[in-house]
Amino acid sequence: MKGHSACQSTWQALEQLAKNELDLNQLFTSNPLRGSKYAVQACDIYMDFSKQAINDTILDKLLTLADDCDLSNKINELITGKKVNDTENRPALHTALRSPKDEPLFVDGIDVNVNVHDSLDKAQTIVNRIRQKIWRGYTGKAITDVVNIGVGGSDLGPLMATTALDEWADTDIRVHFVSNMDGTQLDSLLKVLNRQTTLFIISSKSFGTIDTLSNAQTALAWLLGRVGRDTPWIKDSILRRHFIGISTRPDKMNEWGIHSDNQLLLWDWVGGRFSMWSVIGLAIAIKIGMGHFYELLAGANQLDRHFATAPFCQNLPVLLGLIGVWNSTFLDINAHTVLPYDGRLSFFPNYLTQLEMESNGKSVGRDGQSVAYSTCPVLWGDIGSNAQHAFYQLLHQGTQRVSCDFITPIHRYNDRQTSNDELTNQHKLSLSNCLAQSQVLAFGNGALPSELVPNDDQFSKFKQYRGNQPSTTLLLKDLNPKTLGALIALYEHKVYVMSVIWHINPFDQWGVEVGKVMANQVYDALTNGVISTGFDSSTNQLLNVIKGAV
């Protein structure tokens, strides 16, 4: 049986509808107003999904599917703190991280809102001290560089947001990010940083992630140099003045040596890939200031309210999620690419890769049974202008269908930023490419002006563009802290909508955890030189080759 029992009839109807492939050229020819009909807007985001392979019948069935799956109640459960992460028996309260003060939310008798804002208040004190040059290193010099050490959600979210909002930075403090466990990133940084003026943020929910702690240990050794290794008072001073810890585990931060004044707390109900709204976003706040950081939270909160209250037919994340399910599960389009036409969003596709594939890359439903349908597609992307010269060839003329999201701001180099006409023209060129590419992907040769239609010659077959590649275009009024917050929250809720339809838990990541456990066992084998009989012959042979080369 495909589809869980509550929505089996609607599911089967959608399967039947998917057997008749729709042609986008025909859909637009039959309805000249299609471009305005299949579009919604909220929170300064305009979403055009008219180039998706849907019609009124399909859309109505998808909305019925949402009702059959009790989506409205599931949204309420998410936002009100019910234990939607059932395999770990806890809520997923990333929406609470961006709720304004004085909006109580009691979970197990505790007002989560109070805890969230207590943590943010402490972060604000730290941010202000660093930005106002009050925070000093062990020699008394002000901090000039901050290095965020994390991995996964503790890295991708802050890295993406600080890059996107770089023009809102109003400090000369440089913010860097280190996540690679092999030490390459950190080694390159340490060669150019000043020991006396560098501050490290250790971001680890468990404070046990070996990738993060090994980089942190290397940073501590670098700071101690030769003089401080065996001098307790110097080590204590360096730990207090050069390290901040962010974790759910104050005991482990204490054990590592981070002073309690420099500890910022998380909670078990904060998933790593949903955590940038919390004190995990400390690096963002240092870069753009706490005021702009609160604008980021406000944008996400505005989208949360839209998600919770808007009718499904006008609800951005609901529609985006239902379209994703239609493409992946019913049309068997198992690849999705995200294409921002703005260099500031260069890390946004990477961020979504984790958000979507770690959340919904599941093959077992909430009932413990294997699902009988495709769930999360393989997701990747790049800045649109770069992608055009890289993988668009496959999109236009490859053998498989790929769904696409185009993202671009309407305004870029406006009067607030610059009066340079050349830069304004460059933004128009970027917008033109964004709109042109979605046209050709949708309509193929049908989108081409007559002079570009291939002639009937020996090379014409190489110049055919089949089209019918579905896409959604998201226009932001402007890229600023508030709209970025809304955009990220839009995709977070899209993920949740899809998970409800697929009847899977998007908040655990057991596939990630098993890799960590196995890596520790292999690390022990490399360190102790004892080959495990529990390893397969390939792993043992590779270990032998590595040992022989050392």
C-alpha positions as CSV (number, residue, x, y, z in Angstrom):
1,M,0.0,0.0,0.0
2,K,1.4,3.4,-1.0
3,G,0.7,6.3,1.3
4,H,-0.3,5.9,4.9
5,S,-3.9,4.8,5.6
6,A,-5.3,8.2,6.5
7,C,-4.8,9.5,2.9
8,Q,-4.8,6.3,0.8
9,S,-7.7,7.3,-1.4
10,T,-6.3,10.8,-2.3
11,W,-2.8,9.3,-2.7
12,Q,-4.1,6.8,-5.3
13,A,-5.9,9.5,-7.1
14,L,-2.7,11.5,-7.4
15,E,-0.9,8.4,-8.6
16,Q,-3.4,8.2,-11.4
17,L,-3.1,11.8,-12.3
18,A,0.7,11.5,-12.4
19,K,0.4,8.9,-15.2
20,N,-0.6,11.6,-17.7
21,E,2.4,13.8,-18.1
22,L,1.5,17.5,-18.4
23,D,3.2,19.7,-21.0
24,L,4.1,23.2,-19.7
25,N,3.8,24.7,-23.2
26,Q,0.2,23.5,-23.5
27,L,-0.7,24.6,-19.9
28,F,0.4,28.1,-20.7
29,T,-1.2,28.2,-24.1
30,S,-4.6,27.1,-22.7
31,N,-4.5,29.7,-19.9
32,P,-2.8,33.0,-20.7
33,L,-3.3,34.1,-17.1
34,R,-1.5,31.1,-15.6
35,G,1.5,33.1,-14.5
36,S,-0.6,35.2,-12.1
37,K,-3.0,32.4,-11.1
38,Y,-0.3,30.1,-9.7
39,A,1.5,32.6,-7.5
40,V,1.3,33.7,-3.9
41,Q,3.1,36.2,-1.8
42,A,3.8,36.9,1.9
43,C,6.6,38.3,4.1
44,D,8.1,40.2,1.2
45,I,8.5,36.9,-0.8
46,Y,6.7,36.4,-4.1
47,M,6.4,32.7,-5.2
48,D,5.6,31.8,-8.8
49,F,4.9,28.1,-9.2
50,S,3.2,28.4,-12.5
51,K,6.1,26.5,-14.2
52,Q,5.4,23.4,-12.1
53,A,3.7,20.5,-13.8
54,I,0.3,20.9,-12.1
55,N,-3.2,22.0,-13.0
56,D,-6.3,22.8,-10.9
57,T,-7.2,19.2,-10.4
58,I,-3.7,18.2,-9.2
59,L,-3.5,21.2,-6.9
60,D,-6.9,20.5,-5.4
61,K,-5.9,16.9,-4.8
62,L,-2.6,18.0,-3.1
63,L,-4.5,20.3,-0.8
64,T,-6.9,17.5,0.0
65,L,-3.9,15.3,0.7
66,A,-2.7,17.9,3.2
67,D,-6.1,17.8,4.9
68,D,-6.2,14.0,4.9
69,C,-2.8,13.9,6.6
70,D,-4.1,16.3,9.3
71,L,-1.5,18.9,8.3
72,S,-3.2,21.8,10.2
73,N,-3.1,19.9,13.5
74,K,0.5,18.8,12.8
75,I,1.5,22.5,12.3
76,N,-0.1,23.4,15.6
77,E,1.7,20.5,17.3
78,L,5.0,21.7,16.0
79,I,4.5,25.3,17.1
80,T,2.9,24.6,20.5
81,G,5.7,22.2,21.7
82,K,4.2,18.8,21.3
83,K,6.7,16.0,21.0
84,V,6.8,15.9,17.2
85,N,10.3,14.3,17.4
86,D,8.8,11.0,18.5
87,T,11.9,8.8,18.1
88,E,13.7,11.0,20.6
89,N,10.6,11.8,22.6
90,R,11.0,15.6,22.5
91,P,9.6,18.6,20.7
92,A,11.3,20.5,17.9
93,L,11.0,24.1,19.0
94,H,13.0,26.1,16.5
95,T,10.0,28.4,16.1
96,A,10.3,29.3,19.8
97,L,13.8,30.5,19.2
98,R,12.5,33.5,17.2
99,S,9.4,34.3,19.3
100,P,9.3,37.8,20.8
101,K,9.7,38.2,24.5
102,D,6.7,37.9,26.7
103,E,5.0,35.2,24.6
104,P,5.0,32.4,27.1
105,L,5.2,28.8,25.8
106,F,5.1,26.2,28.5
107,V,6.6,22.8,27.7
108,D,6.6,20.3,30.6
109,G,5.8,23.1,33.0
110,I,8.7,25.3,31.9
111,D,8.3,28.6,30.0
112,V,10.6,28.0,27.1
113,N,10.4,31.6,26.0
114,V,12.0,32.8,29.2
115,N,14.9,30.4,28.8
116,V,15.4,31.4,25.1
117,H,15.6,35.1,25.9
118,D,17.8,34.6,29.0
119,S,20.2,32.9,26.7
120,L,19.9,35.6,24.0
121,D,20.4,38.3,26.7
122,K,23.6,36.7,27.8
123,A,24.7,36.5,24.1
124,Q,23.9,40.2,23.6
125,T,26.2,41.1,26.5
126,I,29.0,39.0,25.0
127,V,28.4,40.5,21.5
128,N,28.5,44.0,22.8
129,R,31.7,43.5,24.8
130,I,33.4,42.1,21.7
131,R,32.1,44.7,19.3
132,Q,32.9,47.6,21.6
133,K,36.4,46.4,22.1
134,I,35.8,45.7,25.8
135,W,36.6,42.0,25.5
136,R,40.4,41.7,25.6
137,G,42.8,38.9,25.0
138,Y,45.4,37.6,27.5
139,T,47.8,40.4,26.7
140,G,45.2,43.2,27.0
141,K,44.6,43.7,23.3
142,A,41.1,44.0,21.9
143,I,39.7,41.1,19.8
144,T,40.1,41.5,16.1
145,D,39.2,38.0,14.8
146,V,36.5,35.5,15.9
147,V,36.7,31.9,14.7
148,N,33.6,29.7,14.9
149,I,34.5,26.1,15.3
150,G,31.6,23.8,14.6
151,V,30.3,21.3,12.1
152,G,26.9,20.7,10.3
153,G,24.2,23.0,11.7
154,S,26.7,24.7,14.0
155,D,28.6,25.8,10.9
156,L,26.4,25.9,7.8
157,G,23.7,28.2,9.2
158,P,26.0,30.9,10.7
159,L,28.4,30.7,7.7
160,M,25.5,31.1,5.2
161,A,23.9,34.0,7.1
162,T,27.1,36.0,7.7
163,T,27.9,35.7,4.1
164,A,24.5,36.7,2.9
165,L,24.4,39.7,5.3
166,D,27.9,40.9,5.0
167,E,26.9,44.3,3.9
168,W,25.1,44.8,7.2
169,A,28.3,44.3,9.1
170,D,29.2,47.5,11.0
171,T,32.4,46.3,12.7
172,D,36.0,45.7,11.6
173,I,36.0,42.4,13.6
174,R,36.6,39.5,11.1
175,V,34.6,36.4,11.5
176,H,35.9,33.0,10.3
177,F,34.5,29.5,10.2
178,V,36.2,26.1,10.7
179,S,34.5,22.8,10.2
180,N,36.8,20.5,8.4
181,M,38.1,17.7,10.7
182,D,41.4,17.3,8.8
183,G,42.7,20.6,10.1
184,T,43.2,22.2,6.7
185,Q,40.9,25.2,7.3
186,L,42.3,25.8,10.8
187,D,45.9,25.4,9.8
188,S,45.5,28.0,7.0
189,L,43.8,30.4,9.5
190,L,46.4,30.0,12.3
191,K,49.1,31.1,9.9
192,V,47.7,34.5,9.6
193,L,45.8,35.1,12.8
194,N,47.3,36.9,15.9
195,R,47.3,34.8,19.1
196,Q,46.7,37.9,21.2
197,T,43.6,39.1,19.5
198,T,41.8,35.9,18.3
199,L,38.7,34.5,20.0
200,F,37.3,31.0,19.4
201,I,33.7,29.9,19.6
202,I,33.3,26.2,20.2
203,S,29.8,25.3,19.0
204,S,28.7,21.7,19.7
205,K,25.3,20.7,21.0
206,S,26.7,17.6,22.7
207,F,30.2,19.0,23.3
208,G,31.4,15.6,22.2
209,T,31.7,15.8,18.5
210,I,35.2,14.7,17.7
211,D,35.5,16.9,14.6
212,T,34.8,20.1,16.6
213,L,36.7,19.2,19.7
214,S,39.9,18.2,17.7
215,N,39.9,21.6,16.0
216,A,39.3,23.3,19.4
217,Q,42.2,21.4,21.0
218,T,44.4,22.4,18.1
219,A,43.4,26.1,18.6
220,L,44.1,25.8,22.3
221,A,47.6,24.4,21.7
222,W,48.3,27.2,19.2
223,L,47.3,29.8,21.7
224,L,49.4,28.3,24.5
225,G,52.4,28.1,22.2
226,R,55.6,27.1,24.0
227,V,55.3,29.3,27.0
228,G,51.9,28.3,28.4
229,R,51.7,24.6,28.1
230,D,53.0,23.9,31.6
231,T,52.0,27.2,33.2
232,P,48.6,26.8,34.8
233,W,47.8,30.5,35.3
234,I,48.6,31.3,31.6
235,K,46.4,28.4,30.4
236,D,43.5,29.6,32.7
237,S,43.9,33.1,31.4
238,I,43.9,32.0,27.8
239,L,40.9,29.7,28.3
240,R,38.9,32.5,29.9
241,R,39.8,35.3,27.4
242,H,39.9,33.3,24.2
243,F,37.2,30.7,24.3
244,I,33.4,30.7,24.3
245,G,31.4,27.5,24.5
246,I,27.9,26.9,23.1
247,S,26.3,23.6,24.1
248,T,23.6,21.7,26.0
249,R,26.3,20.3,28.3
250,P,27.7,22.8,30.8
251,D,29.4,19.9,32.6
252,K,31.5,19.1,29.5
253,M,32.3,22.7,28.9
254,N,33.5,23.0,32.5
255,E,35.6,19.9,32.0
256,W,37.2,21.3,28.9
257,G,38.0,24.5,30.8
258,I,35.6,27.1,29.5
259,H,34.7,29.6,32.1
260,S,31.0,29.7,33.1
261,D,30.7,33.4,32.1
262,N,31.6,32.3,28.6
263,Q,29.1,29.5,28.3
264,L,25.9,29.8,26.3
265,L,23.3,27.2,26.6
266,L,21.2,25.2,24.2
267,W,18.5,22.7,24.8
268,D,17.9,19.1,23.5
269,W,14.9,20.3,21.5
270,V,17.1,22.4,19.3
271,G,18.1,20.4,16.2
272,G,21.5,21.4,14.9
273,R,20.2,22.2,11.4
274,F,17.5,24.4,13.0
275,S,19.7,26.1,15.5
276,M,21.1,29.3,13.9
277,W,18.3,31.3,15.5
278,S,19.7,30.5,19.0
279,V,23.1,31.4,20.5
280,I,24.6,29.1,17.8
281,G,24.1,32.3,15.7
282,L,26.6,34.2,18.0
283,A,29.0,34.6,15.1
284,I,26.2,36.2,13.0
285,A,25.4,38.7,15.8
286,I,29.1,39.6,16.2
287,K,29.3,40.3,12.5
288,I,26.1,42.3,12.0
289,G,25.2,43.4,15.5
290,M,22.5,42.2,17.8
291,G,19.9,44.6,16.4
292,H,20.2,43.1,12.9
293,F,20.2,39.6,14.4
294,Y,16.9,40.3,16.0
295,E,15.6,41.4,12.6
296,L,16.6,38.0,11.2
297,L,14.6,36.4,14.0
298,A,11.7,38.7,13.3
299,G,11.6,37.8,9.7
300,A,11.5,34.1,10.5
301,N,8.8,34.7,13.2
302,Q,6.7,36.6,10.6
303,L,6.9,33.5,8.3
304,D,6.0,31.2,11.3
305,R,2.8,33.2,11.8
306,H,2.0,33.0,8.1
307,F,2.6,29.3,8.2
308,A,0.3,28.8,11.2
309,T,-2.6,31.0,10.0
310,A,-2.7,31.3,6.2
311,P,-5.2,29.1,4.2
312,F,-3.3,26.3,2.6
313,C,-4.1,27.6,-0.9
314,Q,-2.2,30.8,0.0
315,N,0.4,29.4,2.3
316,L,3.9,29.6,0.9
317,P,5.6,26.7,2.8
318,V,2.5,24.4,2.4
319,L,2.4,24.9,-1.3
320,L,6.2,24.6,-1.7
321,G,6.1,21.4,0.3
322,L,3.2,19.9,-1.5
323,I,4.8,20.7,-4.9
324,G,8.0,19.0,-3.6
325,V,6.0,15.9,-2.7
326,W,4.3,15.9,-6.1
327,N,7.6,16.1,-8.0
328,S,9.5,13.5,-5.9
329,T,6.9,11.0,-5.0
330,F,4.4,11.1,-7.8
331,L,6.4,12.3,-10.8
332,D,9.6,10.4,-9.7
333,I,11.7,13.5,-10.1
334,N,14.5,12.5,-7.7
335,A,16.8,15.5,-8.2
336,H,16.3,19.0,-7.1
337,T,18.5,22.0,-7.5
338,V,18.5,25.4,-5.8
339,L,19.7,28.3,-7.9
340,P,20.1,31.7,-6.2
341,Y,20.9,34.6,-8.6
342,D,22.7,36.6,-6.0
343,G,26.3,36.0,-4.9
344,R,25.4,36.8,-1.3
345,L,23.4,33.5,-1.2
346,S,26.4,31.5,-2.3
347,F,26.2,29.1,0.7
348,F,22.4,28.9,0.7
349,P,22.2,25.7,-1.5
350,N,24.7,24.0,0.9
351,Y,22.6,25.0,3.8
352,L,19.5,23.6,2.2
353,T,21.4,20.4,1.3
354,Q,21.7,19.6,5.0
355,L,18.3,21.0,6.0
356,E,16.4,18.9,3.5
357,M,18.4,15.7,3.1
358,E,19.3,15.2,6.8
359,S,15.7,15.9,7.7
360,N,13.8,14.0,5.1
361,G,16.3,11.5,3.8
362,K,14.4,8.7,5.5
363,S,13.0,5.3,4.4
364,V,11.2,4.4,7.6
365,G,7.9,6.0,8.6
366,R,6.8,7.1,12.0
367,D,5.1,3.7,12.4
368,G,8.4,1.9,12.0
369,Q,7.5,0.5,8.6
370,S,9.5,0.9,5.5
371,V,7.9,3.5,3.2
372,A,6.9,2.3,-0.3
373,Y,7.5,5.6,-2.1
374,S,10.3,8.1,-2.8
375,T,10.9,10.7,-0.1
376,C,13.6,13.4,-0.2
377,P,15.2,14.0,-3.6
378,V,19.0,14.5,-4.0
379,L,19.5,18.3,-3.6
380,W,22.3,20.5,-4.7
381,G,22.8,23.9,-6.2
382,D,25.0,26.9,-6.8
383,I,24.9,30.6,-7.7
384,G,22.8,30.7,-10.9
385,S,25.4,32.5,-12.9
386,N,28.1,29.9,-12.0
387,A,25.7,27.0,-12.5
388,Q,24.8,28.1,-16.0
389,H,28.4,27.4,-17.0
390,A,28.6,24.1,-15.0
391,F,25.6,21.8,-14.7
392,Y,22.8,23.6,-16.7
393,Q,23.8,21.5,-19.7
394,L,22.3,18.5,-17.9
395,L,19.2,20.5,-17.0
396,H,18.6,21.5,-20.6
397,Q,19.7,18.5,-22.5
398,G,20.3,15.6,-20.0
399,T,18.3,12.4,-19.7
400,Q,16.5,13.0,-16.4
401,R,14.1,15.5,-15.1
402,V,15.2,17.9,-12.4
403,S,13.0,20.3,-10.4
404,C,14.5,23.7,-9.7
405,D,14.1,26.6,-7.4
406,F,15.2,30.0,-8.7
407,I,15.8,32.7,-6.0
408,T,16.6,36.3,-6.6
409,P,16.0,39.7,-5.0
410,I,14.0,42.3,-7.0
411,H,16.1,45.2,-5.7
412,R,19.9,45.0,-5.3
413,Y,22.0,48.0,-6.1
414,N,19.5,50.7,-5.2
415,D,20.0,54.2,-3.9
416,R,20.5,52.9,-0.4
417,Q,23.5,51.0,-1.4
418,T,25.1,52.7,-4.4
419,S,24.4,55.1,-7.3
420,N,26.7,53.2,-9.6
421,D,24.8,52.7,-12.9
422,E,27.1,49.9,-14.0
423,L,26.3,47.9,-10.8
424,T,22.6,48.5,-11.3
425,N,22.9,47.2,-14.9
426,Q,24.7,44.1,-13.6
427,H,21.8,43.3,-11.3
428,K,19.4,43.7,-14.3
429,L,21.6,41.2,-16.2
430,S,21.4,38.8,-13.3
431,L,17.6,39.1,-13.1
432,S,17.4,38.6,-16.9
433,N,19.4,35.4,-16.7
434,C,17.3,34.1,-13.9
435,L,14.0,34.6,-15.8
436,A,15.4,33.5,-19.1
437,Q,16.7,30.2,-17.7
438,S,13.4,29.2,-16.1
439,Q,11.7,29.9,-19.5
440,V,13.9,27.6,-21.5
441,L,13.8,24.9,-18.8
442,A,10.0,25.0,-18.9
443,F,9.3,25.5,-22.6
444,G,12.4,24.2,-24.4
445,N,12.5,25.3,-28.0
446,G,9.1,26.8,-27.6
447,A,10.7,29.6,-25.5
448,L,13.1,30.6,-28.3
449,P,12.7,33.5,-30.6
450,S,12.4,32.4,-34.3
451,E,16.0,33.3,-35.1
452,L,17.2,30.9,-32.5
453,V,15.0,27.9,-33.4
454,P,17.3,25.2,-34.9
455,N,17.2,24.9,-38.6
456,D,16.5,21.6,-40.3
457,D,20.2,20.7,-40.8
458,Q,22.6,18.1,-39.7
459,F,23.3,19.9,-36.4
460,S,19.7,20.7,-35.5
461,K,19.3,17.5,-33.4
462,F,22.1,18.7,-31.1
463,K,20.4,22.0,-30.5
464,Q,17.1,20.7,-29.2
465,Y,15.9,21.8,-25.7
466,R,13.2,19.5,-24.6
467,G,11.8,21.7,-21.8
468,N,9.2,20.5,-19.3
469,Q,11.7,20.9,-16.4
470,P,9.5,22.2,-13.6
471,S,10.6,25.1,-11.5
472,T,9.5,27.6,-8.9
473,T,10.7,31.2,-8.8
474,L,11.1,33.1,-5.5
475,L,11.4,36.8,-5.7
476,L,12.6,38.6,-2.5
477,K,11.7,42.3,-2.3
478,D,15.3,42.8,-1.1
479,L,17.9,40.7,0.6
480,N,18.1,42.0,4.2
481,P,18.1,40.4,7.6
482,K,14.3,40.2,7.8
483,T,13.7,38.7,4.4
484,L,16.6,36.3,4.8
485,G,15.0,35.1,8.1
486,A,11.7,34.6,6.3
487,L,13.3,32.7,3.4
488,I,15.1,30.3,5.7
489,A,12.0,29.7,7.8
490,L,10.1,29.1,4.5
491,Y,12.3,26.2,3.7
492,E,12.3,24.9,7.3
493,H,8.5,24.6,7.1
494,K,8.6,23.2,3.6
495,V,10.6,20.3,5.1
496,Y,8.1,19.8,7.8
497,V,5.1,19.8,5.4
498,M,6.8,17.2,3.2
499,S,7.6,15.0,6.3
500,V,3.9,15.1,7.4
501,I,2.8,13.9,3.9
502,W,5.5,11.2,3.9
503,H,4.7,10.3,7.5
504,I,8.4,10.4,8.6
505,N,10.2,12.1,11.4
506,P,12.3,15.0,10.0
507,F,14.0,15.8,13.4
508,D,16.2,12.8,14.0
509,Q,19.3,11.8,12.2
510,W,20.3,8.3,13.1
511,G,22.2,7.9,9.8
512,V,24.5,10.7,10.9
513,E,25.0,9.2,14.4
514,V,26.1,5.7,13.1
515,G,28.9,7.3,11.1
516,K,30.2,9.0,14.2
517,V,30.3,5.7,16.1
518,M,32.0,3.8,13.4
519,A,34.6,6.6,12.9
520,N,35.5,6.4,16.5
521,Q,36.2,2.6,16.2
522,V,38.3,3.2,13.1
523,Y,40.2,6.0,14.9
524,D,41.0,3.6,17.7
525,A,42.3,1.1,15.2
526,L,44.5,3.7,13.6
527,T,45.8,5.1,16.9
528,N,46.4,1.7,18.6
529,G,47.5,-0.1,15.5
530,V,45.2,-3.0,16.2
531,I,43.1,-4.2,13.3
532,S,39.6,-5.1,14.3
533,T,38.2,-8.5,13.4
534,G,34.8,-6.7,13.3
535,F,35.8,-4.7,10.2
536,D,35.2,-5.9,6.6
537,S,38.2,-7.0,4.5
538,S,38.2,-3.8,2.5
539,T,38.5,-1.6,5.6
540,N,41.2,-3.8,7.1
541,Q,43.1,-3.7,3.8
542,L,42.9,0.1,3.6
543,L,44.1,0.4,7.2
544,N,47.0,-1.9,6.4
545,V,47.9,0.3,3.3
546,I,47.7,3.4,5.4
547,K,49.8,1.9,8.2
548,G,52.4,0.8,5.7
549,A,52.7,4.3,4.2
550,V,53.3,6.0,7.6
